[in-house]
Amino acid sequence: MTGGFAFDSEVTVTRVVSTLEYGTIFVGETPVGEKVRVRYLGRREMPVVGDTFTIKGQWATFTDKYRRVHHQVETKVMKRRAVLGDLLAPFLQRIPNVGPQRAERLMRRYGHDLIEVLDDPARMAEVAEVLEPGKPALAARIAAQLFSSMAEKSAADQIKLAEADFLVMLEKVGLREPRVANQLWRFCAGIDAIERLLRNPYLAAHLTSWKVADRVGKLLLRKDHPDADLDNHPARFMGALASVWRELLANGDSAVTEAALREMLAKRGVDADLALRHAEGIGNLRRSGKLVRAPGAAWIEDEVARMLRIIEATPASLAIPDEQRLDQLIRDAEMACELRLTVEQAGALRRLICLPLGVLQGGAGVGKTTVMKVLAYIWERQRGNVVFGALAGKAALQLSRGASTHDAPRLAHTLARLIGMLEQQAAYEENPQNGRRPDVEFNSRTLLVIDEAGMMDTPTFYQLLKLLPKGVRILLAGDDGQLFPVAFGKIFHDLVAEGSRVATLTKVLRQAEDSAIPLVAWQVRSGHAPVLPAWNGEAKGVFLIDSQRLARLARTDDFMLIAARRQTVDEWNHSEAMKRRNDATPTRRLGPLATVAVGDPIIITQNRYRHGLFNGLLGTVIDIAGERVQIHFDGENSPRDLPEEAEADVDLAYAITCHKAQGSAAATVVLMADDGALVTREWLYTGITRGRELILLNVEDQGRLVEAVARRTERTTGFAF
């Protein structure tokens, strides 16, 4: 690393690359539009997108482990500059004909007094001069429109005024994150929004980091209770608990030991004894044995358990075949499907056909799809109907192919699509004239088979269960050797651990001569670190690849790069996107996560069942035309427009985390094992089983691979069934 020219300029943060204990790396823009990467070597400031800092430092260059050269400013001196209008200006820009430049003029001239100015019609001419100096006729029209919009006495305009006042208040107390401010407004929206927020000053703890939420919460408390003990205020205790639940749920946990909970509260500077005593006193602490449960998550888990008990208690509406009849049906199925079940598969089939809630457990290549295909054949011969589902589009497509025969094509759907069809069925049954019959019907003779169920999170399972009609039977098929779901919960893993409803397959049927992937995957799953050769350009197999060769690796169409660290994912996405763009490339900023161009791979980061979208869904940008972005999602037949509500849920996917990769697959998969703590046996196994032909593992050495296979992934939940 070498020193360079002195740097002294204001920089507005556009992207935070990483936040570590010893500092932060971020990308921003100078006042003249120059992009700059900054490495801040300090702990005083915590930059977020939109912050502006006066920075003094030195230019430096360094080469990362992928041999990419970065130029950046290194600094220990970074002073935050209060930027007027970060929250109010976007609000102004939504008023017709105002736009960013005119909004900026107004904010520069009037600052936070602007609301009062626009409430005084006598100042219209003065405002017109500020809006468009030198164009009096145009200025007068825009000013009249602006005053009309702001002064309208209708309920809608009163809400607009309330929103503006709300955003101004948040700016004044130091909230610098527009996205969090907008989320707070959605929670509190109304004429009395400020009063509602003051009654719950730590609402931001549900939405952002504790450092930001605590700063805003204390300022709001001081505003309303100037003489209060802010550190030990009950609102702060509940805010700290909300922040803990937010952190736990983000990691997939829905429960925690009391000792760990106390430690997390102490890290937030909160007296754990006082906080827990207060929460218990108001009935806001859920305990289960030695665990303390996140309140909202606990309710969902208990509802799932209740609905599953109802399924098991509901009598079957079709005849379960006796042993002789079942033997004959199995022989018929083998002939019709042109296959031969193993003894283990036949035993699993006999067990599962009798269970209202069944669990088919097994690793990669053990023939779970074969059992599901034969089970579907038998169920249909008993005059039942089978509905297949999987979380991801590619998994649903693969299941459709594996479960179908020449005479019986079977279409599998994503869980988001199934939830949509169940909602459609409910609407149709309530009023056939105003609804449309769905493509798939669920009734008391339906067997719902969910493949890759190990990655189905608890909220998604809850959404599905609450819509199922009485009498539906469920089979969950999956692999508890994989990572837990992206969102909280691990119901499939919990059911496997409980054991009473489980049929397990253990024999690997895909032979090594066909593909080395199942064998290597099984070694890792069993806790044995495979000895892998270095990659020399082979098209199939499992190999090690060093960082130098990885940096030169060409990306093919059917390609997936999985990294352990979020920082690596962000850096790789930024680097790969920049390689493919120039100044003339049409791009579209979709939200805080991504700016996309045609050809970019993308990933959805939130569940939106109404739009058939779920967390982890992959796709490719096909077209950008004005505000319209068209995406071809994996497993779907044709592209579709991205809903406006989902724009903020899109991220680039040149690289993704292993959690996000679950349920998807590619011909070539690269695994970047770049963080010891995150690379576990489950991480490696899940990543390896994403590949169909070639797996390239970027790991430091064989010793690190042995350590990773020995390391386990853990998750704590309160689900009990």
C-alpha positions in Angstrom: 0.0 0.0 0.0 1.5 3.4 -1.0 0.7 7.0 -0.1 -0.5 9.4 -2.7 -2.0 12.9 -3.1 -3.7 14.7 -0.1 -7.5 14.6 -0.2 -9.7 17.3 1.4 -13.3 17.3 0.3 -16.9 16.7 1.2 -18.1 13.2 0.3 -21.7 12.0 0.3 -22.1 8.2 1.1 -23.7 6.2 -1.8 -22.8 2.7 -0.7 -21.4 1.1 2.5 -19.0 -1.7 1.5 -18.2 -2.9 5.0 -18.5 -2.0 8.7 -15.9 -3.6 10.9 -14.7 -3.1 14.5 -11.7 -1.0 13.4 -13.5 1.2 10.8 -15.6 1.4 7.7 -15.1 1.2 3.9 -17.6 3.1 1.8 -18.2 4.6 -1.6 -19.4 8.2 -2.1 -19.5 11.2 -4.3 -17.8 14.6 -4.0 -19.7 17.8 -4.7 -18.5 17.7 -8.4 -19.8 14.2 -8.9 -16.4 12.4 -8.6 -16.8 8.9 -7.2 -14.4 8.0 -4.4 -13.8 5.0 -2.2 -13.0 5.8 1.4 -11.4 3.7 4.2 -12.2 5.3 7.5 -9.8 4.1 10.3 -11.8 5.1 13.3 -14.8 4.2 15.5 -16.4 7.6 16.1 -18.6 7.7 13.0 -20.9 5.0 11.6 -21.7 6.1 8.0 -25.0 5.3 6.3 -26.1 6.0 2.8 -27.0 9.7 2.4 -24.5 11.0 5.1 -22.1 13.7 4.1 -18.7 14.0 5.7 -15.8 16.5 5.3 -12.9 14.1 4.8 -9.1 14.8 5.0 -6.8 11.9 4.1 -4.3 10.4 1.7 -4.8 8.6 -1.6 -3.7 4.9 -1.5 -3.9 1.8 -3.7 -4.0 -1.8 -2.7 -4.5 -5.2 -4.5 -7.1 -7.5 -3.0 -6.8 -11.3 -2.9 -8.5 -11.5 -6.3 -5.7 -9.3 -7.8 -8.1 -6.4 -8.4 -6.5 -2.9 -7.8 -8.5 -0.4 -5.8 -7.8 3.3 -5.3 -9.1 4.8 -2.1 -8.7 7.5 0.4 -7.5 6.5 3.8 -8.5 8.8 6.7 -8.8 9.1 10.5 -10.3 12.6 10.2 -14.0 12.5 9.1 -16.5 15.1 10.3 -20.2 14.7 9.7 -21.9 17.6 8.0 -25.6 18.2 8.6 -27.3 18.1 5.3 -30.5 20.0 5.2 -33.5 18.4 3.5 -32.4 14.7 3.3 -35.9 13.7 4.3 -37.9 16.8 3.4 -36.5 17.2 -0.1 -37.7 13.8 -1.4 -41.2 14.7 -0.1 -41.1 18.0 -2.0 -40.0 16.2 -5.2 -43.2 14.2 -5.2 -45.2 17.4 -5.7 -45.9 17.8 -9.5 -43.4 20.1 -11.3 -41.2 20.8 -8.3 -38.4 18.2 -9.0 -34.9 18.0 -7.4 -33.5 21.3 -8.5 -36.4 23.4 -7.4 -36.7 21.4 -4.1 -33.1 22.1 -3.5 -33.6 25.9 -4.1 -36.4 25.9 -1.6 -34.5 24.0 1.0 -31.4 26.2 0.6 -33.5 29.4 1.0 -35.9 28.4 3.8 -34.6 25.3 5.5 -36.9 23.9 8.1 -39.0 27.1 8.0 -40.3 26.0 4.6 -43.5 24.4 6.0 -44.5 27.7 7.7 -43.6 29.7 4.6 -45.9 27.5 2.4 -48.7 28.0 4.9 -48.7 31.8 4.2 -50.3 32.7 0.8 -48.9 36.2 1.1 -45.4 34.8 0.4 -46.4 33.2 -2.9 -44.6 35.7 -5.0 -41.4 35.4 -2.9 -41.5 31.6 -3.2 -42.1 31.9 -7.0 -38.9 33.9 -7.3 -36.9 31.2 -5.5 -38.4 28.4 -7.6 -37.7 29.9 -11.1 -35.7 33.2 -11.0 -36.0 35.0 -14.3 -39.1 33.1 -15.5 -42.0 34.9 -13.7 -44.9 33.4 -15.6 -43.7 29.8 -15.1 -42.6 30.5 -11.5 -46.1 31.9 -10.7 -47.8 28.8 -12.1 -45.5 26.4 -10.2 -45.8 28.4 -6.9 -49.6 28.4 -7.2 -49.6 24.7 -7.7 -47.2 24.2 -4.8 -49.2 26.4 -2.4 -52.4 24.7 -3.6 -51.0 21.3 -2.8 -49.7 22.3 0.6 -52.7 24.3 1.7 -55.5 22.0 0.6 -57.8 21.3 3.5 -58.8 17.8 2.3 -57.9 14.9 4.5 -55.3 13.7 1.9 -53.5 16.9 1.9 -53.6 17.2 5.7 -51.8 13.8 5.7 -49.2 15.2 3.4 -48.6 18.1 5.7 -48.4 15.7 8.6 -45.8 13.6 6.7 -43.7 16.7 6.0 -43.9 17.8 9.7 -43.0 14.2 10.7 -39.9 14.1 8.4 -38.8 17.5 9.6 -39.0 16.4 13.2 -37.0 13.3 12.5 -34.3 15.4 10.7 -34.1 17.7 13.7 -33.6 14.8 16.2 -30.8 13.4 14.0 -32.3 10.5 11.9 -30.2 10.4 8.7 -31.7 7.3 7.0 -34.5 8.1 4.6 -35.6 4.5 4.3 -36.0 4.1 8.1 -37.8 7.5 8.2 -40.3 6.3 5.5 -40.8 3.0 7.4 -41.5 5.0 10.6 -44.0 7.1 8.7 -45.8 4.0 7.4 -46.1 2.8 11.0 -47.3 6.1 12.4 -49.0 7.7 9.4 -51.8 10.1 10.3 -52.4 13.6 11.6 -51.2 12.5 15.0 -48.0 10.7 13.7 -45.6 12.8 15.8 -47.6 12.2 19.0 -47.8 8.5 18.2 -44.0 8.3 17.7 -43.4 10.2 20.9 -45.5 7.6 22.7 -43.2 4.9 21.2 -39.9 6.7 20.8 -37.9 3.5 20.3 -40.0 2.3 17.3 -36.8 2.6 15.2 -35.3 -0.3 17.1 -37.5 -2.6 15.0 -36.0 -1.1 11.8 -32.4 -0.1 12.1 -29.2 -0.6 14.2 -29.3 -0.1 17.9 -26.8 2.8 17.7 -29.1 4.8 15.4 -32.3 3.7 17.3 -30.9 4.6 20.7 -29.7 8.0 19.5 -33.1 8.8 18.0 -35.0 7.3 20.9 -33.1 9.4 23.5 -33.6 12.5 21.6 -37.4 11.8 21.3 -37.6 11.0 25.0 -35.7 14.2 25.9 -38.1 16.2 23.7 -41.2 14.8 25.5 -39.7 14.1 29.0 -36.8 16.5 29.6 -36.2 15.4 33.2 -36.4 11.6 32.7 -33.6 9.2 33.4 -33.0 8.3 29.8 -30.7 5.4 30.3 -33.2 3.6 32.5 -36.5 4.6 30.9 -39.0 1.8 30.3 -39.2 2.8 26.6 -35.5 2.3 26.3 -35.7 -1.1 27.9 -38.4 -2.2 25.5 -36.5 -0.7 22.6 -33.4 -2.7 23.5 -35.4 -5.9 23.7 -36.9 -5.1 20.3 -33.4 -4.6 18.9 -32.3 -8.0 20.4 -35.3 -9.7 18.8 -34.5 -8.0 15.5 -30.9 -9.3 15.6 -31.9 -12.8 16.6 -34.6 -13.0 13.9 -32.1 -11.7 11.3 -29.9 -14.6 12.2 -32.8 -17.1 12.0 -33.3 -17.6 15.7 -36.7 -17.2 17.4 -35.5 -18.0 20.9 -32.4 -17.5 23.1 -31.1 -18.6 26.5 -31.6 -16.0 29.2 -27.8 -15.8 29.7 -27.3 -14.9 26.0 -30.2 -12.4 26.2 -28.6 -10.7 29.2 -25.3 -10.5 27.3 -27.0 -8.9 24.3 -28.7 -6.3 26.4 -25.5 -5.5 28.2 -23.8 -4.9 24.9 -26.5 -2.3 24.2 -25.6 -0.4 27.4 -28.9 -1.5 29.1 -29.3 -2.9 32.7 -30.4 -6.4 31.9 -32.0 -7.0 35.3 -34.1 -3.9 35.1 -35.1 -4.5 31.5 -36.2 -8.1 32.0 -38.0 -7.3 35.2 -39.9 -4.5 33.4 -40.8 -6.8 30.4 -41.9 -9.6 32.7 -44.0 -7.1 34.8 -46.0 -6.0 31.7 -46.4 -9.6 30.4 -44.1 -9.1 27.4 -41.7 -11.9 28.0 -42.4 -15.4 26.6 -40.5 -18.3 28.3 -40.3 -21.9 27.3 -38.2 -24.0 29.6 -34.7 -22.5 29.6 -35.4 -20.3 26.5 -36.8 -16.9 26.1 -38.9 -16.5 22.9 -39.2 -13.6 20.5 -42.9 -12.5 21.0 -44.1 -12.3 17.4 -42.1 -15.3 16.3 -43.4 -17.3 19.2 -47.0 -16.6 18.2 -46.4 -17.8 14.6 -44.6 -21.0 15.8 -47.5 -21.8 18.1 -50.0 -21.2 15.4 -48.1 -23.5 13.0 -48.1 -26.2 15.7 -51.8 -25.8 16.3 -52.6 -26.1 12.6 -50.5 -29.2 12.2 -52.3 -30.8 15.2 -55.6 -30.1 13.4 -54.2 -31.8 10.2 -53.2 -34.9 12.2 -56.6 -35.0 14.0 -58.7 -34.8 10.8 -59.9 -38.2 9.6 -58.7 -39.2 6.1 -61.3 -38.6 3.3 -60.0 -41.4 1.0 -59.2 -45.0 1.8 -55.7 -45.8 2.8 -54.8 -49.1 1.0 -54.2 -52.2 3.0 -50.9 -54.0 2.8 -51.9 -56.3 -0.1 -53.5 -53.5 -2.1 -50.4 -51.3 -1.4 -48.0 -54.0 -2.7 -50.0 -54.2 -5.9 -50.0 -50.5 -6.3 -46.3 -50.3 -5.8 -45.7 -52.9 -8.5 -48.1 -51.0 -10.8 -46.2 -47.8 -10.1 -42.8 -49.3 -10.8 -44.1 -50.6 -14.2 -45.8 -47.3 -15.1 -42.8 -45.2 -14.0 -40.2 -47.6 -15.4 -38.2 -47.8 -12.2 -37.4 -50.2 -9.4 -37.7 -49.1 -5.8 -35.0 -50.2 -3.3 -36.1 -51.9 -0.1 -35.4 -48.7 1.8 -37.5 -46.6 -0.7 -40.4 -49.1 -0.5 -40.3 -49.0 3.3 -40.4 -45.2 3.3 -43.3 -45.3 0.9 -45.3 -47.7 3.1 -44.8 -45.5 6.1 -45.6 -42.2 4.5 -48.8 -43.3 2.8 -50.4 -43.6 6.2 -49.3 -40.3 7.7 -51.4 -37.1 7.6 -48.2 -35.2 8.1 -45.2 -37.1 6.8 -41.5 -36.2 6.6 -39.2 -37.7 3.9 -35.6 -37.1 5.0 -32.4 -37.9 3.0 -29.2 -36.5 1.6 -28.3 -35.7 -2.0 -28.8 -38.5 -4.5 -30.7 -41.0 -2.3 -33.8 -41.0 -4.5 -36.3 -38.8 -2.6 -37.9 -37.7 -6.0 -38.5 -41.3 -6.9 -40.4 -41.9 -3.7 -42.5 -38.8 -4.3 -43.2 -39.9 -7.9 -44.5 -43.3 -6.8 -46.4 -41.8 -3.9 -48.2 -39.5 -6.3 -49.0 -42.4 -8.6 -50.6 -44.4 -5.7 -52.4 -41.4 -4.2 -54.0 -40.6 -7.7 -55.0 -44.3 -8.1 -56.9 -43.9 -4.8 -58.8 -41.0 -6.4 -56.9 -38.3 -4.7 -55.0 -35.4 -6.2 -51.4 -34.4 -5.6 -50.1 -30.8 -5.6 -46.3 -30.4 -5.8 -44.5 -27.3 -4.4 -41.0 -26.0 -3.8 -39.6 -22.7 -2.6 -37.5 -21.8 -5.6 -38.5 -21.7 -9.3 -35.6 -23.9 -10.4 -36.4 -26.5 -7.7 -40.0 -26.5 -8.8 -39.0 -27.1 -12.4 -36.6 -29.9 -11.4 -39.3 -31.5 -9.3 -41.8 -31.3 -12.2 -39.4 -33.2 -14.4 -38.5 -35.7 -11.8 -42.1 -36.5 -10.6 -43.6 -36.7 -14.1 -44.0 -39.7 -16.4 -44.9 -39.9 -20.1 -48.6 -40.6 -19.2 -48.8 -38.3 -16.1 -47.1 -34.9 -16.4 -47.1 -33.2 -13.0 -46.5 -29.5 -12.7 -44.8 -28.2 -9.5 -45.3 -24.6 -8.3 -43.3 -22.3 -6.2 -44.7 -21.8 -2.7 -45.4 -18.2 -3.4 -47.5 -19.3 -6.4 -49.3 -21.9 -4.3 -50.1 -19.3 -1.6 -51.5 -17.0 -4.4 -53.6 -19.9 -5.8 -55.0 -20.7 -2.3 -56.0 -17.0 -1.8 -57.6 -17.1 -5.3 -59.5 -20.2 -4.4 -60.8 -18.7 -1.1 -61.9 -15.6 -3.0 -63.7 -17.7 -5.6 -65.4 -19.9 -3.1 -66.6 -16.8 -1.2 -68.0 -15.2 -4.4 -67.7 -17.1 -7.7 -69.0 -14.2 -9.7 -66.2 -11.8 -8.6 -63.4 -14.4 -8.5 -61.6 -16.8 -10.9 -61.2 -20.5 -10.3 -57.5 -21.2 -9.7 -55.4 -23.5 -11.9 -55.0 -26.0 -9.0 -57.7 -27.0 -6.6 -57.1 -27.9 -3.0 -59.7 -30.1 -1.2 -60.0 -32.8 1.4 -58.5 -35.4 -1.0 -55.4 -33.4 -1.7 -51.9 -34.5 -0.8 -49.5 -31.4 -0.8 -45.9 -32.5 -1.4 -43.3 -29.8 -0.6 -39.8 -30.6 -1.8 -36.6 -28.9 -0.4 -38.7 -28.3 2.7 -35.6 -27.8 4.8 -35.3 -24.3 3.5 -38.9 -23.3 4.1 -39.0 -20.7 6.8 -41.7 -20.6 9.5 -43.5 -17.5 8.3 -43.9 -19.0 4.8 -45.2 -22.3 6.3 -47.7 -20.3 8.4 -48.9 -18.4 5.3 -49.5 -21.7 3.5 -51.1 -23.6 6.4 -53.6 -20.9 7.3 -55.1 -21.1 3.7 -55.3 -24.9 3.4 -58.8 -26.4 3.4 -59.7 -29.0 6.0 -58.5 -32.5 5.2 -55.4 -31.7 3.1 -52.5 -34.1 3.8 -48.9 -32.9 3.8 -45.5 -34.5 2.9 -42.4 -32.5 3.6 -39.4 -33.8 1.7 -35.9 -32.4 2.3 -32.4 -32.7 3.7 -31.6 -31.6 7.2 -27.9 -31.6 6.4 -28.4 -28.3 4.5 -28.4 -24.8 6.0 -31.4 -23.6 7.8 -33.9 -21.3 5.9 -33.1 -17.7 5.1 -35.7 -16.3 7.5 -36.3 -17.5 11.0 -37.3 -21.0 12.0 -36.3 -24.6 11.1 -39.5 -26.5 11.3 -38.4 -29.3 8.9 -35.2 -29.8 10.9 -37.2 -29.8 14.2 -39.7 -32.4 12.8 -36.7 -34.6 11.7 -35.2 -34.3 15.2 -38.5 -35.2 16.8 -38.6 -38.3 14.6 -42.1 -39.8 15.0 -43.2 -38.8 11.5 -40.0 -39.4 9.6 -39.0 -41.8 6.8 -35.3 -41.7 6.1 -33.3 -42.6 3.0 -29.6 -43.2 3.4 -28.3 -45.1 0.4 -26.7 -42.9 -2.3 -28.0 -44.1 -5.7 -26.3 -41.6 -8.0 -23.0 -43.3 -8.8 -19.6 -41.5 -8.8 -18.9 -42.5 -12.4 -21.9 -40.3 -13.4 -20.9 -37.4 -11.2 -18.5 -36.9 -8.3 -20.7 -34.3 -6.7 -23.1 -36.7 -4.8 -20.1 -38.6 -3.4 -18.2 -35.5 -2.3 -21.4 -34.0 -0.9 -22.1 -37.2 1.1 -18.5 -37.2 2.5 -19.0 -33.6 3.7 -22.4 -34.4 5.1 -21.0 -37.3 7.0 -18.3 -35.2 8.6 -15.4 -36.4 6.4 -13.3 -33.8 4.6 -12.7 -34.9 1.0 -9.2 -34.6 -0.5 -9.8 -32.6 -3.7 -7.5 -32.0 -6.7 -6.6 -28.6 -8.1 -8.7 -27.5 -11.1 -7.1 -27.6 -14.5 -10.0 -26.7 -16.7 -12.1 -29.8 -16.3 -15.8 -29.5 -17.2 -17.1 -31.9 -14.5 -16.3 -32.8 -11.0 -15.3 -31.1 -7.7 -12.0 -29.3 -7.5 -10.0 -26.7 -5.6 -9.4 -23.3 -7.3 -6.9 -20.7 -6.1 -7.7 -17.0 -5.9 -5.5 -16.1 -8.9 -7.3 -18.5 -11.2 -10.7 -17.5 -9.8 -10.0 -13.8 -10.7 -9.6 -14.9 -14.4 -12.5 -17.3 -14.4 -15.0 -16.6 -17.2 -18.7 -16.4 -16.1 -21.0 -18.7 -18.2 -24.8 -18.4 -18.5 -25.4 -21.3 -16.1 -23.1 -20.1 -13.3 -23.4 -19.4 -9.6 -20.8 -17.8 -7.3 -21.5 -18.3 -3.6 -19.5 -16.4 -1.0 -19.5 -16.8 2.8 -19.1 -13.1 3.7 -21.6 -10.4 2.9 -18.8 -8.0 2.3 -17.3 -10.3 -0.4 -20.7 -10.6 -2.1 -21.1 -6.8 -2.2 -17.6 -6.2 -3.5 -17.9 -8.9 -6.2 -21.3 -7.7 -7.3 -20.0 -4.1 -7.6 -16.9 -5.2 -9.5 -18.6 -7.5 -11.9 -21.4 -5.0 -12.6 -18.8 -2.3 -13.4 -16.9 -4.5 -15.8 -20.0 -4.8 -17.9 -21.0 -1.2 -18.0 -19.8 2.1 -19.5 -21.2 5.7 -19.5 -23.7 4.8 -22.2 -25.1 1.7 -20.5 -28.8 2.2 -19.5 -29.2 1.6 -15.8 -32.0 1.9 -13.3 -31.7 2.6 -9.6 -34.2 0.3 -7.9 -33.6 1.1 -4.3 -30.9 1.1 -1.6 -29.6 -2.3 -2.7 -29.0 -2.2 -6.4 -28.6 -0.3 -9.6 -29.3 -2.7 -12.5 -28.6 -2.9 -16.2 -29.9 -5.3 -18.8 -28.2 -8.7 -18.4 -27.6 -8.3 -14.7 -28.4 -11.4 -12.5 -30.6 -10.3 -9.6 -32.0 -11.8 -6.4 -35.2 -10.9 -4.4 -34.5 -10.2 -0.7 -38.1 -10.2 0.7 -41.2 -12.4 0.6 -44.0 -10.8 -1.4 -46.5 -13.6 -1.9 -49.1 -11.4 -3.6 -46.6 -10.8 -6.5 -45.3 -14.4 -6.5 -41.9 -13.3 -5.2 -39.9 -14.8 -2.3 -36.7 -14.2 -0.5 -33.9 -15.9 -2.6 -35.7 -15.9 -6.0 -33.1 -15.4 -8.7 -33.6 -13.8 -12.1 -32.1 -11.8 -15.0 -32.9 -8.3 -16.1 -34.2 -8.5 -19.6 -35.3 -5.0 -20.4 -35.2 -1.5 -19.0 -37.6 1.1 -20.5 -38.2 4.2 -18.5 -39.6 3.2 -15.2 -40.3 -0.3 -16.4 -37.9 -3.1 -15.5 -38.6 -6.6 -16.9 -37.1 -9.7 -15.3 -37.0 -13.3 -16.3 -37.2 -15.2 -13.0 -35.8 -18.7 -12.6 -38.3 -21.4 -13.3 -40.8 -19.1 -15.1 -41.7 -19.5 -18.8 -41.5 -15.8 -19.7 -40.2 -12.4 -18.3 -42.5 -10.2 -16.3 -42.4 -6.6 -15.1 -41.0 -6.0 -11.6 -43.7 -4.6 -9.3 -43.0 -1.1 -8.1 -43.5 -2.2 -4.4 -40.7 -4.8 -4.9 -38.0 -2.5 -6.3 -36.4 -2.0 -2.9 -36.1 -5.8 -2.5 -33.8 -6.4 -5.5 -30.0 -7.0 -5.2 -27.4 -7.9 -7.7 -26.6 -11.6 -7.9 -23.2 -12.0 -9.6 -22.4 -13.4 -6.2 -24.8 -14.5 -3.5 -24.6 -15.9 0.0 -25.2 -19.7 0.5 -28.5 -19.0 2.3 -29.8 -17.2 -0.8 -28.6 -20.1 -3.0 -30.7 -22.7 -1.3 -33.3 -24.1 -3.7 -31.5 -23.0 -6.8 -28.9 -24.8 -8.9 -26.4 -24.1 -11.7 -24.1 -26.2 -14.0 -21.0 -24.5 -12.5 -20.9 -23.4 -8.9 -17.9 -21.5 -7.3 -17.7 -21.6 -3.5 -15.6 -18.8 -1.9 -14.9 -20.1 1.6 -13.6 -16.7 2.7 -14.7 -16.6 6.3 -13.8 -19.3 8.9 -16.7 -18.7 11.3 -19.3 -18.8 8.5 -18.0 -21.7 6.6 -19.4 -24.8 8.3 -20.2 -28.4 7.3 -23.8 -27.3 6.4 -22.5 -24.4 4.4 -20.2 -26.6 2.3 -22.7 -29.3 1.9 -25.4 -26.9 0.8 -23.1 -25.1 -1.6 -21.8 -28.4 -3.2 -25.3 -29.7 -3.7 -26.2 -26.5 -5.7 -23.9 -27.7 -8.6 -25.0 -30.0 -11.4 -21.7 -30.5 -13.2 -18.8 -28.6 -11.8 -17.9 -27.4 -8.3 -14.9 -25.1 -7.7 -14.0 -24.6 -4.1 -11.8 -21.6 -3.2 -10.4 -22.5 0.2 -7.0 -21.6 1.6 -5.7 -25.1 2.1 -6.7 -28.7 3.0 -6.4 -27.8 6.7 -9.0 -25.1 6.5 -11.3 -27.6 4.7 -11.0 -30.1 7.5 -11.8 -27.3 10.1 -14.8 -26.2 8.1 -16.2 -29.8 7.9 -15.8 -30.1 11.7 -17.6 -26.8 12.3 -21.4 -26.9 12.7 -24.2 -24.4 12.1 -26.6 -23.9 14.9 -30.1 -22.2 15.2 -32.3 -21.9 18.3 -36.1 -21.9 18.0 -39.1 -22.2 20.3 -41.2 -24.4 18.0 -42.4 -27.6 19.7 -44.7 -30.3 18.2 
